[in-house]
Each structure stands twice: as structure tokens, then as C-alpha cells.
Amino acid sequence: MNLTQKIQLLAVLPLAVAMLLVVLATQYQFEKLSQDAADTYRSSVISRRQEELQNYTLLALSSIAHLYHNQDMDEAVAQELARNVLTNLTYKEDGYFFAYTREGVGVVHPKQPYRIGENWWLLQDEAGKFLIQELIRNAENGGGYLQYEWEKPSLGVVGTKMAYSVMLEKWGWMLGTGVYIDDIDDQVSSIQASINHKILEASYVILVIGIIAVIVVFGTGLLLQFNERRLADERLQELTRRILTAQEEERRRVSRELHDGISQLIAGAKFSIETAALKISQKENPEHELALTKDRIAQTLVDLRRISRDLHPRILDDHGLSAGIESLSENFSKRTGIKVNLNKTAVKNLLPIEVKTTLYRVAQEALTNIERHSKASQVTISIAIKGKWIVLSIIDNGVGFNLDMINRDKSPTVGIGLRNMHERLSYHKGIFEISSDSNGTTIEAKIPKNVMKYS
């Protein structure tokens, strides 16, 4: 072997060793990335399924809310109507809602109607879990998830199911729904197989073209991962937008029905009773009873109009955000006795309806929290334009709360009102800020001013 050959060998051998080490190290790293990606994907899918279950549960609760909160309807009648609604409320292929009493008696189960009326307190799955007991326990704790083995109605085979349950305290019902997640592991295995195949191809490429190819492949992988994450975020934002839009459309529809239908019927009944009182008074004297009936019907009309206003405040469409929040504040003050000071900037015709609705709902949710938890005696609401932002601030002088407890607890039922406000503002690229101590709580909702029509 001459000197030239020795030099070539000395040049090629370290490069070959270095390339081999690069291949081995890269293959190890890719395998680890494959496992991390699979774990991340599985966790992401589980998280999305959990969000779906929450959204489906909220849909079911909103579908029976008019029955659950109706003080004038007989409870047995309301429960029977709610059963019918929940039985007919299905989604996808195997999606349905079920309900049991606190004692474990079946109330609603559209796929297995034989469970209705029977006690299933001791029902277990193949792993020995007491299903109804754990579902009820999760519901009584404010809502929670449970994975168990259950038969798929569409296939007649047992699969892994994840259920979410909440408690209807007034009726003593545990309401739940679930989705099957046994397909996730199959998807993860397919993804891992696909990634492993790409790893082998990448190794061959590295052996041929060297370190530059490693950088290109690694950079391409990062780019693909970034694009996938961006697309996933866009899809999630689009889903959130559709859910919020659907909720507002449903509120508008129910509002029209209550205002144009039931209110007119009750008003007609009121006038009929007045006429009957006039006629009957010629023989007897039932004016006192009829007057009481008239008062109750009049109060029913007031309640129905309040429900209609809460579902979708038409004042936002007709008079704008400032008038809407002013009306909301007045009603809140009358109902609770809490004094509300309102400082407002007129932006009646300058905001799109979806922005007005978002800020109105934030104020509504904040006042609801104040009424339930704050023990406040005074609230200050301000609507102003500050720099590049439209700012809605709500300040109360209540007892406050510990923000760290909400930040640490990731349960979907803890701080759900605050999260709803945050998600609504995120859709408009807004900012949600909150501070709280023993002297009260301050909430600020900011939306970029460029949403205004003149900007």
C-alpha cells in the first residue's frame, strides 16, 4: 500500500466511522422521536376526545335546560320529556346519552332499553370495575372521565370506552355519554410503523450522501412536524368557532320561539281569564282567585322574557353592546341587590355582532360568578377603547379566590367559566386577564380595535 492509498484510507476510514456513528446515533434519536411522537399523538387524541365529550354533554344539558329549570312544570312531566329528548339525542355511529339515579336505577339508555327501571349499582365490566358507582362518583365530584370495557352497539363486540358524567342535582340523575377509544392504539401503531419505515429510508440516504443529508432530513422532519402542529391548531380553532357559532344560533332560535310563541299564548290566556272574571262576577265573586291567576301568568310572562333575553339578548342587535350590558347590569342589580356602576363608551354600530356577543357573554359569565361566589356588595363595569384595544373590565369588592388552585387543577370542571371566557376571547385574538385577592377580583377582556368597522 503506497502513501497515496494510505492517505486515502486515512481520509475515508474516519469519514466512514463518523458516518456509521451518525447513522447509529440518528437511528436511535429517530426511534426515540417516533415513540415520543406516538405518545404525543395518543395524548392529543385522548385530549380531543375528552373535549368532544364535554361539548356533547353541554349540548345535552342545553337541550333539556328549559325542562330542568322550569319552575312551573310538574317535575315528573319535565323528567319524562327530558327522557324523550335524551333518548333521541344521538351522534356519530355509537354516540348516545345515558342516565341513572344516584341509587343506580336506569333512567335513559337508548341502545339498551332493558336497563331502564332496573338497579345496576353492582354492574361491573370485564376488569371488575363497578361502572355505575364510579360514574356516579365522578359526577358528584363535579364531572369526570372513566375508561372501561363496553359493548359497541354498531358491531356487537366489546371495546374500550371513555365516558364523561355530570350530576343533575335537582333530579338526582347522573347524566353521561362516551366514545370508544380502542381505535387509538391501532392508529398509534400505524403511525409508528410508518415512522420506522421512514427511519430506514433515511439511514440509507445518510450512508449515500453523508452529513448534509442528515441535516436536510432532520430539518425536513422538523418542518413537517411544525406544519402538522399548525394545521392541528387551525383545525382546533375552526372547531371551537363552529361550536360557539352553533351555540349562538341555537340561542337565537329558542329566543324567537319563546318570544313569538309561548309569550303570546300565555298573554291570550291572561286576557281570557279577565273576560271570564267579568262574566262570572254576575253570579258569584271569584275575583280574588282570578286576580291571583292573572298575577301568576303575568309573572310567567316576565320569566319567559327573561329566559329569552338570556338565551340571546336582542338588545345587542338593536341597540349595541353598551345598551346590552347596561340592561344586563340593571337586571343583575334588581335580582341580587348588588350595586352595579357602569362606565361605558358608545360603540353601538362599530362592532360586529360576534364581537358584541363575546363581550356580552364575558360580562354575563363574570356577573354569574360574582353572584354565586364573591359575596360582593358592589361591582364596577367599564367599556372603553384603550390604545389598540377594546377593553371590558369587571371589578368587584368580594372575597376573591386563589388563582393558583385553578391553575394547578386541570379538571375540566374547575374554573370552567373562566376557561369559557378565555376561549371566546381567543377566537378574536383577544386577551383575558384576571387578578384576585381578599379585597376583590378584577377581570379584563381585551379585543383588538381593528375589528371595528371604521378601522
DOLO-866151 format. One record per residue (C-alpha): x, z negated, y. Coordinates in nm, 3 decimals. Layout:
BEGIN
+---------+---------+---------+
|      c1 |      c3 |      c2 |
+---------+---------+---------+
|       X |       Z |       Y |
...
+---------+---------+---------+
END
This chain:
BEGIN
+---------+---------+---------+
|      c1 |      c3 |      c2 |
+---------+---------+---------+
|   0.000 |   0.000 |   0.000 |
|   0.161 |   0.117 |   0.324 |
|   0.147 |  -0.051 |   0.660 |
|  -0.144 |   0.164 |   0.785 |
|  -0.351 |   0.072 |   0.483 |
|  -0.264 |  -0.295 |   0.527 |
|  -0.372 |  -0.278 |   0.894 |
|  -0.695 |  -0.104 |   0.795 |
|  -0.756 |  -0.366 |   0.527 |
|  -0.686 |  -0.647 |   0.773 |
|  -0.933 |  -0.485 |   1.015 |
|  -1.204 |  -0.408 |   0.758 |
|  -1.186 |  -0.725 |   0.547 |
|  -1.260 |  -0.974 |   0.830 |
|  -1.537 |  -0.744 |   0.951 |
|  -1.684 |  -0.722 |   0.601 |
|  -1.662 |  -1.100 |   0.558 |
|  -1.811 |  -1.153 |   0.902 |
|  -2.094 |  -0.910 |   0.828 |
|  -2.160 |  -1.082 |   0.494 |
|  -2.175 |  -1.420 |   0.667 |
|  -2.402 |  -1.272 |   0.932 |
|  -2.632 |  -1.131 |   0.663 |
|  -2.647 |  -1.464 |   0.478 |
|  -2.698 |  -1.666 |   0.795 |
|  -2.955 |  -1.421 |   0.927 |
|  -3.141 |  -1.414 |   0.597 |
|  -3.154 |  -1.794 |   0.594 |
|  -3.278 |  -1.803 |   0.951 |
|  -3.539 |  -1.534 |   0.882 |
|  -3.667 |  -1.723 |   0.580 |
|  -3.699 |  -2.038 |   0.790 |
|  -3.871 |  -1.834 |   1.064 |
|  -4.105 |  -1.693 |   0.800 |
|  -4.204 |  -2.043 |   0.690 |
|  -4.241 |  -2.164 |   1.049 |
|  -4.450 |  -1.859 |   1.138 |
|  -4.670 |  -1.914 |   0.833 |
|  -4.715 |  -2.282 |   0.920 |
|  -4.786 |  -2.196 |   1.283 |
|  -5.034 |  -1.928 |   1.182 |
|  -5.216 |  -2.163 |   0.944 |
|  -5.230 |  -2.436 |   1.206 |
|  -5.355 |  -2.186 |   1.464 |
|  -5.629 |  -2.053 |   1.234 |
|  -5.739 |  -2.407 |   1.143 |
|  -5.750 |  -2.493 |   1.515 |
|  -5.960 |  -2.185 |   1.592 |
|  -6.196 |  -2.267 |   1.305 |
|  -6.234 |  -2.618 |   1.445 |
|  -6.316 |  -2.476 |   1.788 |
|  -6.572 |  -2.246 |   1.622 |
|  -6.736 |  -2.544 |   1.453 |
|  -6.758 |  -2.730 |   1.783 |
|  -6.912 |  -2.427 |   1.953 |
|  -7.162 |  -2.376 |   1.670 |
|  -7.256 |  -2.746 |   1.685 |
|  -7.305 |  -2.726 |   2.062 |
|  -7.527 |  -2.420 |   2.006 |
|  -7.739 |  -2.613 |   1.754 |
|  -7.766 |  -2.915 |   1.986 |
|  -7.870 |  -2.696 |   2.278 |
|  -8.128 |  -2.521 |   2.056 |
|  -8.308 |  -2.849 |   1.983 |
|  -8.231 |  -3.029 |   2.311 |
|  -8.576 |  -2.954 |   2.452 |
|  -8.727 |  -3.129 |   2.149 |
|  -8.477 |  -3.414 |   2.124 |
|  -8.512 |  -3.517 |   2.490 |
|  -8.886 |  -3.455 |   2.524 |
|  -9.042 |  -3.795 |   2.602 |
|  -9.398 |  -3.662 |   2.595 |
|  -9.392 |  -3.514 |   2.244 |
|  -9.462 |  -3.719 |   1.933 |
|  -9.128 |  -3.788 |   1.763 |
|  -9.247 |  -3.674 |   1.418 |
|  -9.367 |  -3.345 |   1.565 |
|  -9.040 |  -3.298 |   1.754 |
|  -8.839 |  -3.367 |   1.437 |
|  -9.042 |  -3.117 |   1.235 |
|  -8.993 |  -2.848 |   1.500 |
|  -8.621 |  -2.929 |   1.509 |
|  -8.602 |  -2.889 |   1.129 |
|  -8.754 |  -2.543 |   1.157 |
|  -8.511 |  -2.444 |   1.433 |
|  -8.205 |  -2.567 |   1.241 |
|  -8.320 |  -2.409 |   0.915 |
|  -8.345 |  -2.067 |   1.078 |
|  -8.022 |  -2.107 |   1.277 |
|  -7.751 |  -1.936 |   1.068 |
|  -7.432 |  -1.746 |   1.144 |
|  -7.197 |  -1.517 |   0.955 |
|  -7.240 |  -1.494 |   0.575 |
|  -7.217 |  -1.858 |   0.472 |
|  -7.278 |  -2.036 |   0.803 |
|  -7.569 |  -2.279 |   0.827 |
|  -7.654 |  -2.627 |   0.957 |
|  -7.741 |  -2.937 |   0.754 |
|  -7.873 |  -3.281 |   0.847 |
|  -7.904 |  -3.616 |   0.670 |
|  -8.034 |  -3.954 |   0.775 |
|  -7.799 |  -4.249 |   0.813 |
|  -7.913 |  -4.358 |   0.465 |
|  -7.809 |  -4.025 |   0.312 |
|  -8.155 |  -3.866 |   0.275 |
|  -8.153 |  -3.488 |   0.314 |
|  -8.336 |  -3.359 |   0.621 |
|  -8.218 |  -2.997 |   0.667 |
|  -8.038 |  -2.770 |   0.421 |
|  -8.144 |  -2.402 |   0.430 |
|  -7.919 |  -2.295 |   0.139 |
|  -8.008 |  -2.584 |  -0.096 |
|  -8.362 |  -2.691 |  -0.003 |
|  -8.388 |  -2.915 |  -0.311 |
|  -8.168 |  -3.167 |  -0.127 |
|  -8.438 |  -3.230 |   0.136 |
|  -8.613 |  -3.563 |   0.088 |
|  -8.365 |  -3.688 |  -0.173 |
|  -8.096 |  -3.953 |  -0.121 |
|  -7.740 |  -3.815 |  -0.158 |
|  -7.546 |  -4.121 |  -0.045 |
|  -7.333 |  -4.113 |  -0.364 |
|  -7.273 |  -3.735 |  -0.365 |
|  -6.909 |  -3.653 |  -0.450 |
|  -6.707 |  -3.331 |  -0.462 |
|  -6.463 |  -3.235 |  -0.736 |
|  -6.190 |  -3.452 |  -0.579 |
|  -6.413 |  -3.760 |  -0.578 |
|  -6.488 |  -3.771 |  -0.205 |
|  -6.817 |  -3.934 |  -0.107 |
|  -6.920 |  -3.642 |   0.112 |
|  -7.231 |  -3.770 |   0.286 |
|  -7.075 |  -4.110 |   0.352 |
|  -6.764 |  -3.958 |   0.513 |
|  -6.966 |  -3.704 |   0.715 |
|  -7.187 |  -3.985 |   0.849 |
|  -6.880 |  -4.199 |   0.924 |
|  -6.722 |  -3.914 |   1.122 |
|  -7.046 |  -3.856 |   1.313 |
|  -7.084 |  -4.224 |   1.403 |
|  -6.726 |  -4.222 |   1.533 |
|  -6.820 |  -3.953 |   1.784 |
|  -6.773 |  -3.643 |   1.569 |
|  -6.501 |  -3.536 |   1.327 |
|  -6.382 |  -3.291 |   1.063 |
|  -6.388 |  -3.321 |   0.683 |
|  -6.241 |  -3.087 |   0.419 |
|  -6.398 |  -3.083 |   0.075 |
|  -6.493 |  -2.858 |  -0.216 |
|  -6.839 |  -2.698 |  -0.191 |
|  -7.021 |  -2.402 |  -0.341 |
|  -7.023 |  -2.078 |  -0.142 |
|  -7.386 |  -1.958 |  -0.114 |
|  -7.284 |  -1.589 |  -0.099 |
|  -7.061 |  -1.594 |  -0.411 |
|  -7.188 |  -1.891 |  -0.609 |
|  -6.832 |  -2.023 |  -0.653 |
|  -6.669 |  -2.343 |  -0.525 |
|  -6.441 |  -2.308 |  -0.223 |
|  -6.265 |  -2.530 |   0.028 |
|  -6.494 |  -2.607 |   0.322 |
|  -6.422 |  -2.770 |   0.658 |
|  -6.724 |  -2.939 |   0.818 |
|  -6.785 |  -3.094 |   1.158 |
|  -7.057 |  -3.357 |   1.206 |
|  -7.216 |  -3.539 |   1.501 |
|  -7.482 |  -3.810 |   1.522 |
|  -7.826 |  -3.771 |   1.681 |
|  -7.861 |  -4.140 |   1.768 |
|  -8.223 |  -4.123 |   1.876 |
|  -8.342 |  -3.985 |   1.541 |
|  -8.072 |  -4.137 |   1.323 |
|  -7.967 |  -3.792 |   1.196 |
|  -7.621 |  -3.674 |   1.104 |
|  -7.607 |  -3.305 |   1.206 |
|  -7.327 |  -3.090 |   1.072 |
|  -7.204 |  -2.742 |   0.989 |
|  -6.897 |  -2.598 |   0.818 |
|  -6.686 |  -2.293 |   0.743 |
|  -6.488 |  -2.204 |   0.432 |
|  -6.111 |  -2.204 |   0.478 |
|  -5.980 |  -2.115 |   0.132 |
|  -5.905 |  -1.766 |   0.260 |
|  -5.640 |  -1.902 |   0.498 |
|  -5.382 |  -1.970 |   0.224 |
|  -5.427 |  -1.615 |   0.095 |
|  -5.367 |  -1.481 |   0.443 |
|  -5.059 |  -1.700 |   0.485 |
|  -4.915 |  -1.580 |   0.152 |
|  -4.975 |  -1.220 |   0.252 |
|  -4.802 |  -1.277 |   0.586 |
|  -4.506 |  -1.445 |   0.417 |
|  -4.475 |  -1.159 |   0.166 |
|  -4.483 |  -0.908 |   0.449 |
|  -4.220 |  -1.101 |   0.648 |
|  -3.997 |  -1.139 |   0.341 |
|  -4.012 |  -0.765 |   0.282 |
|  -3.906 |  -0.705 |   0.641 |
|  -3.619 |  -0.951 |   0.594 |
|  -3.480 |  -0.750 |   0.302 |
|  -3.502 |  -0.427 |   0.501 |
|  -3.335 |  -0.593 |   0.798 |
|  -3.050 |  -0.713 |   0.574 |
|  -2.980 |  -0.356 |   0.458 |
|  -2.985 |  -0.236 |   0.818 |
|  -2.738 |  -0.509 |   0.920 |
|  -2.496 |  -0.406 |   0.641 |
|  -2.501 |  -0.048 |   0.770 |
|  -2.489 |  -0.077 |   1.147 |
|  -2.331 |  -0.421 |   1.199 |
|  -2.381 |  -0.694 |   1.453 |
|  -2.552 |  -0.468 |   1.708 |
|  -2.830 |  -0.404 |   1.460 |
|  -2.871 |  -0.780 |   1.411 |
|  -2.921 |  -0.826 |   1.786 |
|  -3.171 |  -0.538 |   1.801 |
|  -3.370 |  -0.665 |   1.504 |
|  -3.370 |  -1.020 |   1.634 |
|  -3.473 |  -0.903 |   1.983 |
|  -3.745 |  -0.683 |   1.838 |
|  -3.875 |  -0.976 |   1.635 |
|  -3.890 |  -1.194 |   1.945 |
|  -4.069 |  -0.919 |   2.136 |
|  -4.326 |  -0.876 |   1.860 |
|  -4.381 |  -1.249 |   1.844 |
|  -4.427 |  -1.264 |   2.222 |
|  -4.675 |  -0.973 |   2.217 |
|  -4.873 |  -1.129 |   1.932 |
|  -4.895 |  -1.457 |   2.117 |
|  -5.001 |  -1.280 |   2.437 |
|  -5.271 |  -1.086 |   2.253 |
|  -5.390 |  -1.405 |   2.083 |
|  -5.414 |  -1.580 |   2.421 |
|  -5.609 |  -1.287 |   2.565 |
|  -5.850 |  -1.290 |   2.272 |
|  -5.899 |  -1.665 |   2.310 |
|  -5.970 |  -1.628 |   2.683 |
|  -6.215 |  -1.348 |   2.611 |
|  -6.391 |  -1.565 |   2.351 |
|  -6.412 |  -1.852 |   2.600 |
|  -6.556 |  -1.616 |   2.862 |
|  -6.819 |  -1.486 |   2.622 |
|  -6.920 |  -1.839 |   2.521 |
|  -6.955 |  -1.952 |   2.884 |
|  -7.145 |  -1.636 |   2.975 |
|  -7.381 |  -1.677 |   2.679 |
|  -7.446 |  -2.039 |   2.773 |
|  -7.535 |  -1.947 |   3.131 |
|  -7.760 |  -1.660 |   3.019 |
|  -7.943 |  -1.893 |   2.783 |
|  -7.991 |  -2.145 |   3.061 |
|  -8.137 |  -1.873 |   3.283 |
|  -8.378 |  -1.763 |   3.011 |
|  -8.505 |  -2.112 |   2.932 |
|  -8.531 |  -2.186 |   3.304 |
|  -8.759 |  -1.885 |   3.357 |
|  -8.974 |  -1.981 |   3.059 |
|  -9.021 |  -2.338 |   3.176 |
|  -9.092 |  -2.238 |   3.534 |
|  -9.323 |  -1.941 |   3.470 |
|  -9.498 |  -2.062 |   3.156 |
|  -9.530 |  -2.434 |   3.086 |
|  -9.549 |  -2.540 |   3.450 |
|  -9.841 |  -2.304 |   3.517 |
| -10.024 |  -2.423 |   3.206 |
|  -9.991 |  -2.788 |   3.300 |
| -10.093 |  -2.711 |   3.658 |
| -10.403 |  -2.539 |   3.520 |
| -10.478 |  -2.842 |   3.305 |
| -10.446 |  -3.065 |   3.612 |
| -10.698 |  -2.857 |   3.806 |
| -10.937 |  -2.856 |   3.508 |
| -10.927 |  -3.233 |   3.484 |
| -11.003 |  -3.259 |   3.857 |
| -11.307 |  -3.038 |   3.807 |
| -11.418 |  -3.240 |   3.504 |
| -11.384 |  -3.561 |   3.703 |
| -11.611 |  -3.418 |   3.971 |
| -11.879 |  -3.320 |   3.720 |
| -11.867 |  -3.630 |   3.503 |
| -11.884 |  -3.857 |   3.808 |
| -12.251 |  -3.764 |   3.843 |
| -12.337 |  -3.967 |   3.529 |
| -12.053 |  -4.212 |   3.476 |
| -11.748 |  -4.328 |   3.662 |
| -11.423 |  -4.226 |   3.479 |
| -11.230 |  -4.159 |   3.798 |
| -10.966 |  -4.421 |   3.724 |
| -10.872 |  -4.274 |   3.386 |
| -10.877 |  -3.920 |   3.516 |
| -10.659 |  -4.022 |   3.809 |
| -10.406 |  -4.170 |   3.569 |
| -10.411 |  -3.848 |   3.367 |
| -10.357 |  -3.646 |   3.681 |
| -10.061 |  -3.863 |   3.778 |
|  -9.904 |  -3.819 |   3.437 |
|  -9.949 |  -3.444 |   3.442 |
|  -9.802 |  -3.433 |   3.791 |
|  -9.502 |  -3.632 |   3.669 |
|  -9.468 |  -3.393 |   3.376 |
|  -9.452 |  -3.106 |   3.621 |
|  -9.179 |  -3.287 |   3.812 |
|  -8.982 |  -3.342 |   3.491 |
|  -9.021 |  -2.981 |   3.383 |
|  -8.899 |  -2.857 |   3.718 |
|  -8.603 |  -3.092 |   3.693 |
|  -8.518 |  -2.958 |   3.347 |
|  -8.549 |  -2.603 |   3.478 |
|  -8.319 |  -2.685 |   3.767 |
|  -8.062 |  -2.846 |   3.536 |
|  -8.054 |  -2.551 |   3.297 |
|  -7.980 |  -2.304 |   3.574 |
|  -8.012 |  -2.407 |   3.939 |
|  -8.182 |  -2.111 |   4.107 |
|  -8.079 |  -2.257 |   4.439 |
|  -7.729 |  -2.120 |   4.369 |
|  -7.866 |  -1.766 |   4.357 |
|  -8.094 |  -1.809 |   4.657 |
|  -7.903 |  -2.038 |   4.894 |
|  -7.546 |  -2.068 |   4.768 |
|  -7.305 |  -2.333 |   4.646 |
|  -7.330 |  -2.577 |   4.937 |
|  -7.708 |  -2.597 |   4.914 |
|  -7.690 |  -2.628 |   4.537 |
|  -7.451 |  -2.924 |   4.544 |
|  -7.649 |  -3.082 |   4.828 |
|  -7.965 |  -3.066 |   4.615 |
|  -7.773 |  -3.197 |   4.314 |
|  -7.640 |  -3.488 |   4.521 |
|  -7.982 |  -3.579 |   4.659 |
|  -8.141 |  -3.583 |   4.314 |
|  -7.848 |  -3.784 |   4.176 |
|  -7.876 |  -4.041 |   4.456 |
|  -8.253 |  -4.077 |   4.411 |
|  -8.218 |  -4.119 |   4.036 |
|  -7.926 |  -4.363 |   4.029 |
|  -7.930 |  -4.535 |   4.365 |
|  -7.564 |  -4.439 |   4.417 |
|  -7.495 |  -4.323 |   4.773 |
|  -7.351 |  -3.970 |   4.799 |
|  -7.165 |  -3.848 |   5.110 |
|  -7.138 |  -3.468 |   5.122 |
|  -6.887 |  -3.281 |   5.338 |
|  -6.935 |  -2.907 |   5.299 |
|  -6.811 |  -2.572 |   5.420 |
|  -7.072 |  -2.295 |   5.411 |
|  -6.968 |  -2.031 |   5.157 |
|  -7.317 |  -1.914 |   5.068 |
|  -7.263 |  -1.539 |   5.041 |
|  -6.890 |  -1.532 |   4.985 |
|  -6.857 |  -1.646 |   4.625 |
|  -6.951 |  -1.456 |   4.309 |
|  -7.230 |  -1.622 |   4.110 |
|  -6.997 |  -1.712 |   3.821 |
|  -6.764 |  -1.900 |   4.060 |
|  -7.056 |  -2.081 |   4.222 |
|  -7.186 |  -2.173 |   3.879 |
|  -6.844 |  -2.302 |   3.768 |
|  -6.801 |  -2.530 |   4.073 |
|  -7.163 |  -2.647 |   4.044 |
|  -7.115 |  -2.735 |   3.675 |
|  -6.794 |  -2.922 |   3.756 |
|  -6.980 |  -3.130 |   4.015 |
|  -7.269 |  -3.182 |   3.774 |
|  -7.038 |  -3.296 |   3.493 |
|  -6.848 |  -3.526 |   3.730 |
|  -7.168 |  -3.691 |   3.855 |
|  -7.285 |  -3.735 |   3.496 |
|  -6.961 |  -3.914 |   3.411 |
|  -6.990 |  -4.130 |   3.723 |
|  -7.346 |  -4.230 |   3.632 |
|  -7.251 |  -4.316 |   3.274 |
|  -6.913 |  -4.481 |   3.308 |
|  -6.792 |  -4.555 |   3.661 |
|  -7.016 |  -4.840 |   3.787 |
|  -6.964 |  -4.686 |   4.131 |
|  -7.177 |  -4.757 |   4.438 |
|  -7.061 |  -4.461 |   4.647 |
|  -6.948 |  -4.102 |   4.587 |
|  -6.792 |  -3.856 |   4.831 |
|  -6.816 |  -3.482 |   4.760 |
|  -6.624 |  -3.229 |   4.968 |
|  -6.626 |  -2.849 |   4.962 |
|  -6.350 |  -2.692 |   5.169 |
|  -6.115 |  -2.396 |   5.197 |
|  -5.755 |  -2.518 |   5.200 |
|  -5.487 |  -2.252 |   5.229 |
|  -5.524 |  -2.017 |   4.932 |
|  -5.775 |  -2.236 |   4.752 |
|  -6.144 |  -2.317 |   4.747 |
|  -6.140 |  -2.692 |   4.678 |
|  -6.420 |  -2.908 |   4.542 |
|  -6.332 |  -3.280 |   4.539 |
|  -6.538 |  -3.568 |   4.400 |
|  -6.427 |  -3.925 |   4.478 |
|  -6.598 |  -4.242 |   4.354 |
|  -6.527 |  -4.612 |   4.410 |
|  -6.588 |  -4.711 |   4.047 |
|  -6.379 |  -4.898 |   3.793 |
|  -6.175 |  -4.592 |   3.688 |
|  -6.028 |  -4.530 |   3.344 |
|  -5.695 |  -4.487 |   3.164 |
|  -5.589 |  -4.121 |   3.165 |
|  -5.316 |  -4.191 |   2.907 |
|  -5.577 |  -4.279 |   2.646 |
|  -5.738 |  -3.935 |   2.681 |
|  -5.402 |  -3.755 |   2.686 |
|  -5.289 |  -3.929 |   2.367 |
|  -5.615 |  -3.890 |   2.175 |
|  -5.656 |  -3.529 |   2.066 |
|  -6.002 |  -3.581 |   1.916 |
|  -6.243 |  -3.310 |   2.041 |
|  -6.498 |  -3.574 |   2.139 |
|  -6.269 |  -3.779 |   2.364 |
|  -6.281 |  -3.660 |   2.725 |
|  -6.489 |  -3.355 |   2.625 |
|  -6.649 |  -3.345 |   2.972 |
|  -6.306 |  -3.331 |   3.139 |
|  -6.195 |  -3.059 |   2.899 |
|  -6.510 |  -2.857 |   2.973 |
|  -6.432 |  -2.873 |   3.344 |
|  -6.071 |  -2.770 |   3.280 |
|  -6.174 |  -2.473 |   3.061 |
|  -6.429 |  -2.349 |   3.315 |
|  -6.166 |  -2.351 |   3.591 |
|  -5.900 |  -2.192 |   3.367 |
|  -6.120 |  -1.886 |   3.326 |
|  -6.096 |  -1.827 |   3.703 |
|  -5.720 |  -1.912 |   3.706 |
|  -5.812 |  -2.237 |   3.878 |
|  -5.652 |  -2.580 |   3.874 |
|  -5.811 |  -2.906 |   3.758 |
|  -5.658 |  -3.232 |   3.887 |
|  -5.771 |  -3.588 |   3.820 |
|  -5.640 |  -3.931 |   3.913 |
|  -5.792 |  -4.268 |   3.834 |
|  -5.720 |  -4.637 |   3.881 |
|  -5.915 |  -4.960 |   3.921 |
|  -6.024 |  -4.853 |   4.272 |
|  -6.197 |  -4.534 |   4.158 |
|  -6.149 |  -4.180 |   4.037 |
|  -6.066 |  -3.858 |   4.223 |
|  -6.135 |  -3.511 |   4.079 |
|  -6.022 |  -3.188 |   4.245 |
|  -6.131 |  -2.842 |   4.127 |
|  -5.936 |  -2.555 |   4.287 |
|  -6.013 |  -2.183 |   4.257 |
|  -5.803 |  -1.911 |   4.427 |
|  -5.959 |  -1.793 |   4.751 |
|  -5.912 |  -1.428 |   4.652 |
|  -6.237 |  -1.449 |   4.451 |
|  -6.427 |  -1.448 |   4.782 |
|  -6.588 |  -1.116 |   4.872 |
|  -6.417 |  -1.075 |   5.209 |
|  -6.065 |  -1.145 |   5.081 |
+---------+---------+---------+
END
